[in-house]
Amino acid sequence: MRVAVAGLLIVAMTLGACEAARESRLNPANWFGDSTSGTGVEVRVAAAPQDPRPLVDQVTALEIARRPGGAIVLATGLPPTQGWWNTDLVAENGGEPVDGVLTYRFVLSPPISTQPAGTPQSREVTAAVHLSDVRLAGVREIVVLGTRSSRSSRR
């Protein structure tokens, strides 16, 4: 009887610890939630951007995938026509978070010649960047900026 009671206590304590771990910031699944769309996001930028490429017209998706040693930030954008290329996520403020917010500009190069608009699926472009655990230490939100829209994900 004592063994059964002790076993039940151990199981109850373990399940209670699981509940606490599920809500903990130590759980990698809690690092960043789903992204949210934004327009007119206020971002403080220390200096003018060094990259002359224009911003993507719309940021349509943002995913932050946890990987060993850090995370991959993957953004999907929609330029106005087909043929845009050379995508990149360029860190604002030298890659340093401002008030816990790490901001990226989604830039790309325009087509060489005039291109048709085509369907939205045919125009989609992606860009990604890897962030180490050290770089993510003080970050509570990641924002990706486009011309007409932005997306953000919070922890």
Disulfide bonds with the S-S distance in Angstrom:
none
